[in-house]
Amino acid sequence: MRSHTAPDRITGDRGVVLVEAVFIFPVVFFILMAVIEFGLLVAGQSTTQSSTREGARFASANFGVAANKRVVSDQIRDEVTKDLGALTGYDTPIQLLVYKSNVNGIPVKGSLGACTESCFHYTWNGSAFAYDNSSPGWSDPQACIGSTLDSIGIYVEVRHNYVTGAFGSSKLLAEHSVSRLEPLPLVQCP
């Protein structure tokens, strides 16, 4: 009769550890991939939201005082694009709107993503936001004290592409921020 010694028991346990690892590894790997996917998604959403806030801040201070609204709209686009530079390689911008906002934060005519009055529309051409020549423009913002000051909104859409495809192929990230126009100096108002 042979007695079991400590070395025999350790050798016998190796098979059990291997079987446990075979069952546990895929679960741990899936959780790790889910954390990475979710982290990249949250980073893209945060960057998109931050870019709209930065654009709205810049627009609030500069849109009302600018003589040429298209030029300042292009400057707003540049501010938003600079902020979107923090996107990961899995995110692609789609469109940008600079629009006159109603009290609900959406364009006065149309909808988020498709304004039809008092707005500037830009679409991503693969390397930069290009101005859409069919944009209606916005030439007469109310920025004088004594009148109701207009609000300006910035809307950005970004497509987030998942790394693994386990949670789908992509997700549309859409954010907007609205800010009231800074009042004009009294000498510029009638």
C-alpha positions as CSV (number, residue, x, y, z in Angstrom):
1,M,0.0,0.0,0.0
2,R,1.2,3.4,-0.9
3,S,0.6,6.4,1.3
4,H,-0.1,9.9,-0.1
5,T,2.6,12.3,0.6
6,A,2.6,16.1,0.1
7,P,4.3,16.0,-3.3
8,D,1.7,13.6,-4.7
9,R,-1.1,15.9,-3.6
10,I,0.4,18.9,-5.2
11,T,0.9,17.1,-8.5
12,G,-2.7,16.0,-8.4
13,D,-4.0,19.5,-7.8
14,R,-2.3,20.8,-10.9
15,G,-5.0,19.3,-13.1
16,V,-7.7,21.0,-11.1
17,V,-6.1,24.4,-11.4
18,L,-5.8,24.0,-15.1
19,V,-9.5,23.1,-15.4
20,E,-10.5,26.1,-13.2
21,A,-8.3,28.4,-15.4
22,V,-10.0,27.1,-18.5
23,F,-13.4,28.1,-17.1
24,I,-12.3,31.4,-15.5
25,F,-10.0,32.9,-18.2
26,P,-12.7,33.6,-20.8
27,V,-14.9,35.3,-18.1
28,V,-12.0,37.5,-16.9
29,F,-11.0,38.3,-20.5
30,F,-14.6,39.2,-21.4
31,I,-14.8,41.5,-18.4
32,L,-11.5,43.1,-19.2
33,M,-12.7,43.8,-22.8
34,A,-15.9,45.2,-21.5
35,V,-14.0,47.6,-19.2
36,I,-11.8,48.7,-22.1
37,E,-14.8,49.2,-24.5
38,F,-16.8,51.1,-21.9
39,G,-13.8,53.2,-21.0
40,L,-13.2,54.2,-24.6
41,L,-16.9,55.0,-25.0
42,V,-17.0,57.2,-21.9
43,A,-13.8,59.0,-23.1
44,G,-15.4,59.7,-26.4
45,Q,-18.6,60.9,-24.9
46,S,-16.7,63.2,-22.4
47,T,-14.6,64.7,-25.2
48,T,-17.7,65.3,-27.3
49,Q,-19.5,67.0,-24.5
50,S,-16.4,69.1,-23.5
51,S,-16.1,70.3,-27.1
52,T,-19.7,71.6,-27.2
53,R,-19.2,73.4,-23.9
54,E,-16.0,75.0,-25.1
55,G,-17.7,76.0,-28.4
56,A,-20.7,77.5,-26.5
57,R,-18.4,79.5,-24.2
58,F,-16.4,80.9,-27.2
59,A,-19.6,81.6,-29.1
60,S,-21.3,83.3,-26.2
61,A,-18.5,85.9,-25.9
62,N,-17.8,86.4,-29.6
63,F,-20.8,85.7,-31.8
64,G,-22.8,88.8,-30.9
65,V,-20.0,91.3,-31.3
66,A,-18.7,89.9,-34.6
67,A,-19.5,91.9,-37.8
68,N,-19.2,88.8,-40.0
69,K,-21.2,85.9,-38.4
70,R,-19.8,83.3,-40.8
71,V,-16.2,84.2,-39.9
72,V,-17.0,83.8,-36.2
73,S,-18.8,80.6,-36.9
74,D,-15.7,79.3,-38.5
75,Q,-13.7,80.3,-35.4
76,I,-16.3,78.4,-33.2
77,R,-15.7,75.4,-35.5
78,D,-12.0,75.7,-34.9
79,E,-12.4,75.8,-31.1
80,V,-14.6,72.7,-31.2
81,T,-12.2,70.9,-33.6
82,K,-9.3,71.7,-31.3
83,D,-11.2,70.1,-28.3
84,L,-12.1,67.1,-30.4
85,G,-8.4,66.5,-31.0
86,A,-8.5,64.5,-27.7
87,L,-10.8,61.8,-29.3
88,T,-9.4,58.3,-29.6
89,G,-8.7,56.6,-32.9
90,Y,-12.0,54.9,-32.5
91,D,-14.1,58.1,-32.8
92,T,-15.0,59.9,-36.0
93,P,-16.7,63.3,-36.0
94,I,-19.8,63.5,-38.2
95,Q,-21.3,67.0,-38.0
96,L,-21.3,70.3,-36.2
97,L,-24.1,72.9,-35.9
98,V,-23.8,76.4,-34.6
99,Y,-27.5,77.5,-34.1
100,K,-29.9,80.0,-32.5
101,S,-31.4,78.2,-29.6
102,N,-35.0,78.3,-28.3
103,V,-35.8,78.1,-24.6
104,N,-35.6,74.2,-24.8
105,G,-32.0,74.3,-26.1
106,I,-32.9,73.1,-29.6
107,P,-32.8,75.1,-32.9
108,V,-35.6,77.6,-33.4
109,K,-36.5,75.9,-36.7
110,G,-35.7,72.2,-37.3
111,S,-34.2,69.9,-34.9
112,L,-30.8,68.9,-33.4
113,G,-28.8,67.6,-36.3
114,A,-31.1,69.3,-38.9
115,C,-31.7,73.0,-38.3
116,T,-33.4,75.0,-41.1
117,E,-33.1,78.6,-39.9
118,S,-30.5,80.7,-38.1
119,C,-27.7,78.2,-38.0
120,F,-24.4,77.2,-39.6
121,H,-23.9,73.6,-40.5
122,Y,-20.6,71.8,-40.9
123,T,-19.9,68.2,-42.0
124,W,-16.8,66.1,-41.4
125,N,-14.9,65.5,-44.7
126,G,-12.4,63.0,-43.3
127,S,-9.9,65.5,-41.9
128,A,-11.8,68.7,-40.9
129,F,-15.3,70.2,-40.6
130,A,-16.3,71.7,-43.9
131,Y,-18.9,74.4,-44.2
132,D,-22.2,73.3,-45.8
133,N,-23.0,76.0,-48.4
134,S,-26.7,75.2,-48.0
135,S,-26.7,76.4,-44.4
136,P,-29.2,79.2,-43.8
137,G,-26.8,81.3,-41.8
138,W,-27.7,83.6,-38.9
139,S,-27.2,87.3,-39.5
140,D,-29.2,89.2,-36.8
141,P,-28.6,87.9,-33.3
142,Q,-30.2,89.9,-30.5
143,A,-27.4,90.8,-28.1
144,C,-28.5,94.3,-26.9
145,I,-29.5,94.9,-23.3
146,G,-33.2,95.9,-23.2
147,S,-34.1,93.1,-25.5
148,T,-34.3,89.4,-24.9
149,L,-30.8,88.1,-25.5
150,D,-30.6,85.2,-27.9
151,S,-29.0,81.9,-26.9
152,I,-26.5,80.1,-29.1
153,G,-26.2,76.4,-29.2
154,I,-23.4,74.0,-30.4
155,Y,-24.3,70.5,-31.5
156,V,-21.7,67.8,-32.3
157,E,-22.2,64.3,-33.5
158,V,-19.4,61.7,-33.2
159,R,-19.5,58.0,-34.3
160,H,-17.7,55.8,-31.8
161,N,-16.5,52.5,-33.3
162,Y,-16.2,49.6,-30.8
163,V,-12.8,47.8,-30.7
164,T,-14.0,44.2,-30.4
165,G,-17.5,44.4,-32.0
166,A,-18.8,42.3,-29.1
167,F,-21.2,45.2,-28.1
168,G,-22.1,46.2,-31.6
169,S,-20.2,47.9,-34.4
170,S,-20.6,51.6,-33.5
171,K,-22.6,54.1,-31.4
172,L,-23.6,57.6,-32.2
173,L,-22.5,60.1,-29.6
174,A,-24.5,63.4,-29.8
175,E,-24.0,66.3,-27.5
176,H,-25.1,69.9,-27.4
177,S,-24.5,72.9,-25.2
178,V,-26.3,76.2,-25.1
179,S,-25.2,79.6,-23.7
180,R,-26.8,83.1,-23.8
181,L,-25.0,85.7,-25.9
182,E,-22.9,88.2,-24.0
183,P,-24.5,91.7,-24.3
184,L,-23.1,94.1,-26.7
185,P,-21.5,97.4,-25.5
186,L,-24.1,100.1,-25.3
187,V,-22.5,102.1,-28.1
188,Q,-23.2,99.2,-30.5
189,C,-26.9,99.0,-29.7
190,P,-29.6,101.4,-31.0
